[in-house]
Amino acid sequence: MSPTARATLSLATIVFLAAPPIAAHAPTERVLTNRIPAAALTHLDLTALDGTVTLTADPSPTATDVVIAVTVNAAPKRLGHKVPAVELADVALDWQATANVLRVGLTHAAEGAVDAVWTVTVPARFSARVDAHDASVTIDGLAGGVDARVNSGLRGRRGALTVDVPRGRLTLSMGVGDIRATRRSAEFSSAVVSSTVGDAELYLIGHEIVAPHKPGPGHRLSLDGRGGDALAVTVSVGDVSLKIG
C-alpha cells in the first residue's frame, strides 16, 4: 500500500471514530396494557388526563377482571400554551388496589403533554369515577353508579360525555361541551339537569319533562322520584340531556 493510501485510510478511520453516535428515535406512541384480577373490587377510579375514554361493562356475568389498554401519544404543541416536558418512553400505566377500589392512571404524564386513548372493561357490578381533562368520554353498562367529570374537548373543541347505564347513582359534569345520559331504571330519588349557558332536556319513560325557561342563557329541570339513587347532570357551557326509564 502506498504512503498516500495509508494516509487516506488513517484519516477516514479518525473521522469515523470521532463521529458522534447516531441517536435513537424517541417513540411517538406507547401502548400500555394490563389485566387486573378484580374479584374483591367493586369500584374504578380513573384519572384519564386528555384524550378519549371508552369504559364498558363486561357482558359476562362471571367476569372478574379489569382489562385496560391505553395508547399514549405526545400531544401537539400549541402556540402560547406552556406544558411540562414529558418523555413518552417514561410514561407508564399505574394502578393500585385498596380495599374495594381500583385506582388507575399514568405516571410521568401531565395535562396538555400527552393524549391518551383509554379502553377499559370492568365487571358489570362496578361503579366508577372518571376524572378527565380535555376529552371525549363514553361509559356503558355499569350498574354500580357513575361519577364523571370532563373539562372540555381536545384543543379547543367541545367536550363530550355519553353515559348509558342500567341503574345506579349519576353525578356527571362538564365544563364546555355536551352530556347525553341514559339510565334504564325508572327508580330514582331525585333528578336535576342544568346548563348555565345552553339547553337542558329531561325525559321520564319516554315523556319529556317541560319547564319554562327562566330569563338568561341557561336552563334547569328537576324531578322527584321514589327510589334511592340521586341523578345530577350539569354543564357550564353546552347542552345536556338525561333520559330515565
MARBA-819263 format. One record per residue (C-alpha): residue number from 1; x negated, y, z. Coordinates in steps of 0.001 Angstrom, whole numbers. Layout:
BEGIN
NODE  pos        X        Y        Z
NODE  NUM        X        Y        Z
...
//
This chain:
BEGIN
NODE  pos        X        Y        Z
NODE    1        0        0        0
NODE    2    -1387     3418     -931
NODE    3    -2077     6097     1703
NODE    4      747     8199      204
NODE    5     3261     5343      516
NODE    6     2170     4709     4129
NODE    7     2685     8388     4994
NODE    8     6125     8449     3383
NODE    9     7200     5285     5275
NODE   10     5885     6643     8585
NODE   11     7766     9926     8109
NODE   12    11015     8065     7311
NODE   13    10558     5930    10433
NODE   14    10068     9028    12593
NODE   15    13193    10710    11140
NODE   16    15273     7539    11710
NODE   17    14126     7156    15317
NODE   18    14678    10834    16090
NODE   19    18166    10957    14623
NODE   20    20942    11147    17271
NODE   21    23180     8086    17625
NODE   22    26478     8152    15761
NODE   23    29242     8967    18239
NODE   24    32123     6510    18534
NODE   25    35512     7927    17586
NODE   26    37750     8649    20577
NODE   27    41044     6731    20498
NODE   28    44041     8659    19185
NODE   29    46596     6230    20644
NODE   30    46843     3878    23599
NODE   31    49384     1086    24013
NODE   32    49805       22    27637
NODE   33    51974    -2902    28718
NODE   34    52871    -4814    31846
NODE   35    55385    -7365    33114
NODE   36    56096    -6980    36823
NODE   37    57937    -9601    38921
NODE   38    60941    -7833    40446
NODE   39    62947   -10457    42338
NODE   40    62660    -8377    45525
NODE   41    63106    -4992    43813
NODE   42    66290    -3023    43107
NODE   43    65161      493    42128
NODE   44    62853     2017    39486
NODE   45    61237     5420    39986
NODE   46    59692     6516    36659
NODE   47    57614     9670    36151
NODE   48    57630     9964    32374
NODE   49    55939    13326    31572
NODE   50    56535    14374    27909
NODE   51    57865    12186    25099
NODE   52    60583     9565    24822
NODE   53    62104     7168    27332
NODE   54    64285     4169    26480
NODE   55    65377     2412    29661
NODE   56    67690     -576    29264
NODE   57    69121    -3369    31385
NODE   58    68123    -6920    30522
NODE   59    71316    -8665    29355
NODE   60    70305   -11936    31017
NODE   61    71987   -12403    34427
NODE   62    68908   -14303    35615
NODE   63    66386   -11598    34658
NODE   64    63840   -10976    37419
NODE   65    61071    -8977    35696
NODE   66    60483    -5360    34797
NODE   67    58895    -5127    31344
NODE   68    57043    -1916    30447
NODE   69    55462     -757    27198
NODE   70    54215     2788    26736
NODE   71    52442     4272    23723
NODE   72    50369     7311    24634
NODE   73    49120     9907    22136
NODE   74    47227    13139    22598
NODE   75    49723    15993    22333
NODE   76    49159    18505    19513
NODE   77    47609    21720    20692
NODE   78    49983    24689    20792
NODE   79    48827    28254    20298
NODE   80    48967    30177    23551
NODE   81    49550    27068    25699
NODE   82    46780    26004    28045
NODE   83    46923    22386    29182
NODE   84    44462    20283    31178
NODE   85    41904    18384    29134
NODE   86    42724    14674    29082
NODE   87    40566    11814    27805
NODE   88    43012     9387    26224
NODE   89    40670     6478    26965
NODE   90    41077     7197    30685
NODE   91    44901     7152    30690
NODE   92    46271     4070    32432
NODE   93    49611     2612    33458
NODE   94    50079     2932    37201
NODE   95    52663     1094    39292
NODE   96    53302      443    42934
NODE   97    55990    -1634    44636
NODE   98    57032     -548    48116
NODE   99    59941    -2269    49861
NODE  100    62619    -2485    47120
NODE  101    61263      413    44992
NODE  102    59003      164    41937
NODE  103    57202     3427    41142
NODE  104    55749     3740    37637
NODE  105    53745     6480    35929
NODE  106    50488     7301    34179
NODE  107    47135     8125    35731
NODE  108    44706    10660    34221
NODE  109    47572    12280    32271
NODE  110    49312    15651    32547
NODE  111    52362    17505    31241
NODE  112    51632    19012    27831
NODE  113    48450    16972    27357
NODE  114    49912    13657    26220
NODE  115    53068    12389    24523
NODE  116    54304     9080    25915
NODE  117    56853     6755    24318
NODE  118    58284     4529    27049
NODE  119    60257     1321    26527
NODE  120    61313     -190    29850
NODE  121    63603    -3129    30574
NODE  122    64865    -3867    34088
NODE  123    67362    -6322    35640
NODE  124    70916    -5003    35266
NODE  125    71382    -4682    39039
NODE  126    68736    -1930    39192
NODE  127    69240     1712    39976
NODE  128    66793     4223    38517
NODE  129    65353     7674    38936
NODE  130    63719     9132    35816
NODE  131    61782    12389    36018
NODE  132    60820    13634    32540
NODE  133    59406    16974    31424
NODE  134    59936    17757    27724
NODE  135    61598    14612    26474
NODE  136    64409    12600    24960
NODE  137    65784    10019    27410
NODE  138    68190     7119    26798
NODE  139    69418     4914    29657
NODE  140    71706     1963    29003
NODE  141    73323     -771    31072
NODE  142    72007     -157    34599
NODE  143    74675     -911    37223
NODE  144    72984      469    40343
NODE  145    73194     4191    39565
NODE  146    71070     6732    37706
NODE  147    69299     9922    38758
NODE  148    67664    11527    35694
NODE  149    66108    14931    35174
NODE  150    64800    16407    31924
NODE  151    63280    19856    31424
NODE  152    63789    20330    27666
NODE  153    62747    18819    24337
NODE  154    59264    18439    22907
NODE  155    57555    21564    21594
NODE  156    60453    23970    21920
NODE  157    63222    21644    20766
NODE  158    66373    20895    22759
NODE  159    66098    18028    25164
NODE  160    68432    15036    25023
NODE  161    69713    12786    27804
NODE  162    72046     9916    26868
NODE  163    73389     7582    29548
NODE  164    75778     4632    29169
NODE  165    76263     2525    32309
NODE  166    78965      240    33695
NODE  167    79163     1806    37174
NODE  168    77099     3473    39885
NODE  169    76330     6997    41017
NODE  170    75263     9531    38374
NODE  171    73093    12571    39045
NODE  172    71982    13963    35690
NODE  173    70412    17351    34994
NODE  174    68875    19150    32019
NODE  175    67109    22487    31638
NODE  176    67524    23180    27921
NODE  177    69320    20529    25872
NODE  178    72369    18275    25841
NODE  179    73658    15446    28034
NODE  180    76019    12716    26836
NODE  181    77063    10337    29617
NODE  182    79478     7393    29683
NODE  183    80425     5464    32802
NODE  184    82610     2456    32086
NODE  185    84186     2071    35524
NODE  186    87063     4459    36266
NODE  187    86490     4287    40040
NODE  188    84650     7293    41448
NODE  189    84845     9724    44383
NODE  190    84213    12985    42535
NODE  191    83077    14162    39120
NODE  192    81531    17517    38208
NODE  193    80262    18560    34780
NODE  194    78901    22041    34181
NODE  195    76831    24150    31820
NODE  196    75522    27579    32759
NODE  197    75218    28534    29082
NODE  198    77147    26128    26893
NODE  199    80197    23880    26841
NODE  200    81318    21090    29201
NODE  201    83654    18162    28469
NODE  202    85168    15619    30871
NODE  203    87236    12563    29879
NODE  204    89057    10048    32087
NODE  205    90145     6788    30408
NODE  206    90202     8495    27018
NODE  207    92090    11615    28136
NODE  208    90303    14949    28095
NODE  209    90445    16962    31309
NODE  210    91236    20511    30265
NODE  211    90459    23581    32335
NODE  212    90371    27236    31287
NODE  213    87035    28847    30599
NODE  214    86152    31457    33164
NODE  215    84536    34681    31915
NODE  216    80930    34108    30988
NODE  217    78842    31885    28706
NODE  218    79234    28643    30689
NODE  219    81901    26103    31605
NODE  220    82606    23849    34605
NODE  221    85035    20981    35135
NODE  222    85670    18858    38226
NODE  223    87875    15934    39194
NODE  224    88535    13993    42386
NODE  225    88870    10221    42422
NODE  226    89353     7428    44936
NODE  227    86185     5369    44540
NODE  228    82837     5620    46275
NODE  229    80406     6997    43650
NODE  230    79865    10702    43005
NODE  231    79186    11821    39418
NODE  232    77357    15093    38754
NODE  233    76167    16131    35289
NODE  234    74694    19627    34873
NODE  235    72904    21591    32148
NODE  236    71377    25058    32375
NODE  237    71403    25833    28630
NODE  238    73191    23353    26368
NODE  239    76276    21152    26197
NODE  240    77387    18352    28494
NODE  241    79913    15530    28154
NODE  242    80981    12869    30662
NODE  243    83336    10011    29783
NODE  244    84744     7936    32675
NODE  245    86525     4617    32142
//
